[in-house]
Amino acid sequence: MHLRTATRFPEERARFYAAQVAIAIGHLHNKHIIYRDLKPENILMDEDGYICLTDFGLAKILKDNA
């Protein structure tokens, strides 16, 4: 199913995408990066259905204990 033709996702698929976003943001936080532009346009998907966050223009790198 192509994303442009899908009007709704099954709950299991939506849970899969939400978990991937949470893991990606958690990884960034472990690297002391705050991602501040989360919106659908900044979430890309590969041919296998895995997501990638893009547009780090508003991201902030924390230094020391900031």
Long-range contacts (C-beta under 8 A, 24 or more apart in sequence): 3-45, 16-49, 17-43, 17-51, 20-50, 20-51, 21-51, 21-53, 24-51, 24-52, 24-53, 25-53, 28-53, 28-59, 32-61, 32-62, 32-63, 33-59, 33-60, 33-61, 33-62, 34-59, 34-60, 34-61, 34-62, 35-59, 36-60
